[in-house]
């Protein structure tokens, strides 16, 4: 389930990958999230690191702790995760794209044409 790289902290990668799993429905609303211990043992990671990533999702209200049972995906988490990713996409990609288009003095029609051309070449 998890794939790690050296570019960002492991706890952040855990959080991001759990968010992706929620967003795609791999972890459905109501599903139990793999335990901190299971993830830590399975990937040879410090349990505190795993817990730090999971606590981010608790803070974002994507998962909830049920005392004595574990952590579960909250109702509405998929839609919320998608909305979070859309906001990040706008912030990280769309706004910089529009800023560069403005610097290049591209009209909206020209920009749309470039996007359509790029899409059709895939």
N, C-alpha and C positions, 0 to 999 in steps of 0.2 A: 504494500500500500504506500509506503513512504520511499521517496528518493531524495537523497541529500546531496548538496553541493557545498563548496567552500566559500561561496559568495555572500551568504548571510547566515545569521545565527541559526542554530539547529532548532531552538524553541520557536523562532519565527517561521521556519520552514514547516514545522509540525502544525502550527496554527493555520498557515496558508493552505497546506494540503488537506487539512480537515475541513476548512471552509470550501475548498474546491469539491470535496466529496459530498458535502451538504448541498452545494449549489447544483451539482449534477444528479443528485438523488442516490448516489452510491451509499451514502448514509441518509436514510429517509427520516422524516420527522417521526419521533417516537422511538427510533432505533437507539440501542445502547452503543455508546462510543467505546472502542477498545480501551481497556484499562491502562492506566499509567504504567503499572507493573508489566503488563504484557508487551506494551510498546517498548519500554525500557529494556526488557530482557531480549525481545526479538531483534532489536537493532543495536544492542549494546550501548545504550545511552543512559546517562544519569537520570533516575526517576524525577529529580527536581527540575531538570531541563524539560522533560515531557510535561510535567505539571504546569510549568510556567507557560508553555504554549497553550495548553488546555484552558488555563485560567483566563487567557485572553478571550477565548470563545465564551466563557462564562460571563466575563465583563461585557461582551458584545451581545449578550442574551441569545446566543445561538445554541448553546448547550446549557443544561442545568444539572446540578448535583442532586442526587437523591440519596440521602443518608443511608448507608448500609447496602445500597444497590449499585451505585456507580454513577456514571454521567450519561445523559440522554440528550438526543437532538430535540430541541424545543419546537413546538407547533409554530409555524410561520417562519422558521429558520431558513428554509430554502429561498423564499421570496426576499427575505432580509439580506441573505448572502448575495443574491443576484443584484439587489439594489446597491449594496456596498461595492461590488465589483464594477457595476456600471458607473458609479460616482468616481471610482479610482480610474477607470478607463477614460472618462471625460477629463479628469484632472491631469493624468499622466500622458495622454496621447492626443485627445481632441484639442484641448486648449493650446498646447505647443504647436500643433498642426495649423491651427487658425492664426496664431501669432506669426508663424513663418510665412503663411499665405499672404498675410497683410504686409509683411516686409517685402515680399515679392510682387506686391500690388496685383495679386490675382483676384479676379471677381469671384463671386459665389458660383456663377455658372462655369467658369474655368476650373475652379477647384472641384466641383462636382464632376466635370468631365474627366479630370485626372483620376479621381477616385473610381469612376466607372471604367476607365481604361485599365487601371491597375486590377480591378476586380475581374474584368473579362480576360485578362492575360493569365489568370491562375489556372 
